[in-house]
Amino acid sequence: MTGISRRSLMIGAAAGAGALALGTTSQASAATFVKGADISWMPQMEANGYYWLNKSGVRQDLFTILKSYGLTAISLRTWVNPSNSPANGHCSIQETVKMAQRCRDAGMQVLLGFHFGDTWNSVGVQKPPKAWANMSYPQMRDALRRYVDDSLKLLKAGGVTPGWVKIGNEQNSGICSPVGSVSKPSQMTGLLNAAYDVSKQVFPATPVMVHLAQPQKMDSIQRFFNAYRGNGGKWDITGLSSYAQGSNVAPIIGNMRTIQSTYGKPIMHVEYGGPIGNPNQVRDGLKQFITGTKAFGGLGTFFWEPEGYSPFSGYDMTAWESNRRPTAAMDGFLNV
């Protein structure tokens, strides 16, 4: 599954990353720091008979287990016209609203993430929805605006106000390629600004995020933000994915701090994970990311699909074993 397996590549060396002093933690950022997880697979896992045990081996509601680790927020992806594949489909806005209501009822904040595609969009892959594929730039901008407007109004009608709206997913190369690619910066910015403006119309107080991957590759980060900012791009938070492990974590945190100071928007670390077979390493990296991100005034850290145990998918960077119990990786959220 190309949209999933690519994450294993993101653990690699933080080439070109410069480690910087982390500074001191402000009381305000420490008090409000968000710990979260993307659990968009949860409804389809349940539909296929999966359930979860806590670390003591007792069956519990997944939200209850996550909250016991101090998590307060859930990230949910949404796709335009997805397939019925349990692992690579679903997540339509109608399904996502239902899941968002469950998160709300569990007392969790929601980070709603638009991929602007029918399935995975991630670093290097930014395919528009099939229905938009042959549109001109003005047509696509109007379609995207309507889609975001309809989606957020559906969420609002469902009684959910998101904590954050993410317009795009790991969009280093832009969105809806080739129309909104980073090589066409005015069009890329126009599409994203349309999404930003509609988000603010529906939820004026909700911060809007753009999301890039691989902060070890500063040239890619700079290319996007220089193009976006240079064309009047609007955003409130910079979301970053990093699955770095071991000695790679410290230089990545240094780069994250540099990105925050350079572009003037607070950082949220919206994707993390690591090898299921090395949970202690993943735990230590998670703890290090939380501590380091807090230290420069970042907003939070999210684990990507920790609940997705085998054999639901081929993804091997989760934090639950096939015995349905959480691994030690989840302990990285504790006492930090």
C-alpha positions in Angstrom: 0.0 0.0 0.0 2.0 2.9 -1.3 0.2 5.5 0.8 1.1 3.6 4.0 4.5 2.0 3.3 6.2 5.3 2.5 6.2 6.1 6.2 8.9 3.6 6.7 11.1 5.7 4.5 10.6 8.7 6.8 12.4 7.0 9.7 15.7 7.4 7.8 18.6 9.7 8.5 17.9 13.4 9.1 20.2 14.4 6.2 21.1 18.1 6.4 19.3 18.7 9.7 21.0 21.0 12.1 20.6 20.4 15.8 19.8 23.5 17.7 19.4 24.3 21.4 15.9 23.7 22.4 15.4 26.6 24.8 13.1 26.5 27.8 9.5 25.4 28.1 7.0 28.1 28.7 4.3 27.4 31.2 1.6 28.3 28.8 2.7 25.9 26.0 3.2 23.1 28.6 -0.3 23.6 30.0 -2.0 23.5 26.6 0.2 21.0 24.7 -1.9 18.5 22.8 -1.3 14.8 22.8 -3.3 13.0 20.1 -3.6 10.2 17.6 -5.1 9.6 14.1 -7.5 6.7 14.5 -9.4 7.0 11.3 -9.2 3.2 10.8 -11.3 2.6 14.0 -14.8 2.4 12.5 -13.7 0.0 9.8 -11.7 -2.1 12.2 -14.8 -2.4 14.4 -16.9 -3.3 11.4 -14.5 -6.2 10.7 -14.6 -7.5 14.3 -11.6 -5.8 15.8 -11.5 -4.5 19.3 -8.9 -3.3 21.8 -7.6 -4.4 25.2 -5.8 -2.1 27.6 -2.3 -2.9 28.9 -3.8 -5.1 31.6 -5.5 -7.2 29.0 -9.0 -5.9 29.8 -11.3 -5.0 26.9 -12.1 -1.3 26.9 -13.5 1.4 24.6 -10.6 2.6 22.5 -11.2 6.3 23.5 -11.1 5.3 27.2 -7.7 3.6 26.6 -6.3 6.5 24.7 -7.4 9.0 27.4 -5.7 6.9 30.0 -2.4 7.7 28.2 -3.2 11.4 28.5 -4.5 11.9 24.9 -7.0 14.7 24.4 -7.3 14.9 20.6 -8.1 12.7 17.6 -7.0 13.4 14.0 -9.4 12.3 11.3 -8.6 12.2 7.5 -11.4 12.7 5.0 -11.5 11.8 1.3 -13.7 13.1 -1.5 -15.1 9.9 -3.2 -13.3 7.0 -1.5 -13.6 3.3 -2.3 -15.0 0.7 0.1 -11.6 -0.7 0.9 -11.4 -1.1 4.7 -7.8 0.1 5.0 -7.5 2.3 1.9 -11.0 3.7 1.5 -14.0 4.9 3.5 -13.4 8.2 5.4 -16.0 10.1 3.3 -17.1 13.3 5.0 -20.4 11.6 6.0 -18.5 8.8 7.8 -15.9 11.3 9.2 -18.7 13.4 10.7 -20.1 10.3 12.5 -16.6 9.6 13.8 -16.1 13.2 14.8 -19.3 13.0 16.8 -18.0 9.9 18.7 -14.8 11.8 19.4 -16.7 14.8 20.7 -18.9 12.5 22.9 -15.7 11.0 24.3 -14.5 14.5 25.3 -11.8 14.6 22.6 -10.9 17.5 20.3 -11.0 16.8 16.6 -8.3 17.7 14.0 -10.1 17.4 10.6 -7.7 16.7 7.7 -8.6 17.2 4.1 -6.5 15.2 1.7 -8.2 16.7 -1.4 -8.2 13.3 -3.1 -10.2 10.0 -3.2 -7.4 8.1 -1.3 -4.0 8.7 0.2 -2.2 11.9 -0.7 1.2 12.2 0.9 4.7 13.5 0.3 5.4 13.1 -3.5 1.8 12.0 -4.3 -0.9 14.6 -4.7 -3.6 13.3 -7.0 -6.9 15.3 -7.2 -10.2 13.5 -6.8 -11.2 11.7 -10.0 -14.2 14.1 -10.4 -11.8 17.1 -10.5 -9.0 15.6 -12.6 -9.9 17.3 -15.9 -10.8 20.7 -14.4 -9.2 24.0 -15.2 -7.7 26.0 -12.3 -10.8 28.2 -11.9 -13.1 25.2 -12.0 -11.0 23.3 -9.5 -10.9 26.3 -7.1 -14.7 26.5 -7.2 -15.1 22.8 -6.7 -12.6 22.8 -3.8 -14.4 25.7 -2.2 -17.8 24.0 -2.5 -16.4 20.8 -1.2 -14.8 22.4 1.9 -17.9 24.5 2.5 -20.3 21.5 2.3 -18.0 19.3 4.4 -17.6 21.8 7.2 -21.3 22.8 7.2 -22.1 19.1 7.5 -19.7 18.8 10.5 -21.3 21.9 12.0 -24.8 20.5 11.5 -23.6 17.4 13.3 -22.7 19.5 16.4 -19.0 19.3 16.1 -16.6 22.3 16.1 -13.2 21.1 15.1 -10.2 22.1 17.1 -8.2 22.4 13.9 -8.8 22.2 10.1 -5.9 20.8 8.0 -6.0 21.9 4.3 -3.9 19.3 2.6 -1.8 16.4 3.6 2.0 16.4 3.4 1.7 18.9 0.6 5.4 19.7 0.0 4.8 19.4 -3.7 1.5 21.3 -3.6 -2.1 19.9 -3.9 -4.2 18.4 -6.8 -1.2 18.0 -9.1 -0.5 19.3 -11.7 -3.0 22.2 -11.4 -2.0 23.1 -7.8 1.6 21.9 -7.7 4.3 23.9 -6.1 5.7 24.6 -9.5 2.6 26.7 -10.2 2.7 28.7 -6.9 0.0 31.2 -7.7 -2.5 28.4 -8.4 -1.4 26.3 -5.5 -1.9 29.3 -3.2 -5.2 30.1 -4.8 -6.6 26.7 -4.1 -5.3 26.6 -0.5 -6.5 30.2 0.2 -9.9 29.2 -1.0 -9.9 26.4 1.5 -8.6 28.7 4.2 -11.2 31.4 3.6 -14.2 28.9 3.6 -12.9 27.3 6.8 -12.9 30.7 8.5 -16.3 31.5 7.2 -17.8 28.3 8.7 -15.6 28.1 11.9 -14.1 31.6 12.4 -12.3 30.6 15.6 -10.8 27.4 14.4 -7.1 27.5 13.4 -6.3 26.3 9.9 -3.2 24.3 9.2 -1.0 23.4 6.2 0.9 20.1 6.6 4.4 19.2 5.3 6.5 16.1 5.6 10.1 15.3 6.2 11.4 18.3 8.1 14.9 16.8 7.7 14.7 18.1 4.1 14.8 21.8 4.6 15.0 22.6 0.9 11.6 21.0 0.3 10.1 22.8 3.3 11.6 26.1 2.2 10.5 25.6 -1.4 6.9 25.2 -0.4 6.7 28.0 2.2 8.7 30.5 0.1 6.3 29.9 -2.8 3.2 29.9 -0.5 4.1 32.9 1.6 5.4 34.8 -1.4 2.0 34.5 -3.1 0.0 35.5 -0.1 -0.7 32.1 1.3 -2.8 32.0 4.5 -2.3 29.6 7.4 -2.3 29.7 11.2 -0.3 26.5 12.1 2.4 24.6 10.4 1.8 20.8 10.7 4.8 18.5 10.2 5.2 14.7 9.9 8.2 13.1 11.3 8.7 9.4 12.1 12.4 9.9 13.1 13.9 7.5 15.6 17.0 7.3 17.8 19.7 9.8 17.1 17.7 11.3 14.2 15.2 12.9 16.6 17.2 15.7 18.0 18.2 17.3 14.7 14.7 17.0 13.4 13.4 18.9 16.5 16.1 21.5 15.7 14.7 21.9 12.2 11.2 22.1 13.5 12.2 25.0 15.7 13.9 26.7 12.8 10.7 26.3 10.6 8.6 27.8 13.4 10.9 30.8 13.8 11.5 31.4 10.1 7.8 31.3 9.0 6.3 32.7 12.1 3.6 30.1 12.7 3.5 27.6 15.6 4.4 24.0 14.9 2.2 21.0 15.5 3.8 17.6 15.0 0.8 15.8 13.4 2.3 12.4 12.5 4.6 10.1 14.4 5.1 6.3 14.6 7.8 3.7 14.4 8.6 0.0 14.0 6.1 -2.3 15.8 9.0 -4.6 16.6 11.0 -1.9 18.5 8.4 -0.4 20.9 11.0 0.9 23.4 12.7 2.9 20.7 9.4 4.3 19.5 8.4 5.2 23.1 11.7 7.0 23.7 11.4 8.9 20.4 7.8 9.9 21.2 8.8 11.2 24.6 11.7 13.1 23.0 9.4 14.7 20.4 6.9 15.8 23.0 9.6 17.2 25.3 11.4 18.9 22.5 8.4 20.3 20.7 7.1 21.7 24.0 10.4 23.3 24.6 10.3 25.6 21.6 6.6 26.4 22.1 5.2 23.9 19.7 1.5 22.9 20.1 1.3 19.1 20.1 2.3 15.6 18.9 0.0 13.0 17.3 0.7 9.3 16.8 -0.5 8.1 13.4 -2.9 5.0 13.5 -1.5 3.5 16.7 -4.6 1.2 17.0 -4.2 -0.5 13.7 -3.0 -3.9 14.6 -2.3 -6.8 12.3 -3.8 -8.3 10.2 -6.1 -5.3 9.5 -3.5 -3.8 7.2 0.1 -4.3 6.2 1.1 -1.2 8.1 3.8 -2.1 10.7 4.3 1.1 12.6 1.4 0.9 14.9 1.4 0.7 18.7 -1.0 -2.3 19.3 0.1 -5.9 19.0 -2.1 -8.6 17.3 -2.9 -9.7 20.8 -4.9 -6.5 21.0 -2.8 -5.0 23.7 -0.9 -1.7 23.4 2.9 -1.8 23.1 5.3 0.1 25.3 5.4 2.7 22.5 2.2 4.3 24.0 4.1 4.9 27.3 5.9 7.7 25.5 2.8 9.9 26.1 3.0 9.4 29.9 4.7 11.8 32.4 5.8 14.3 29.7 
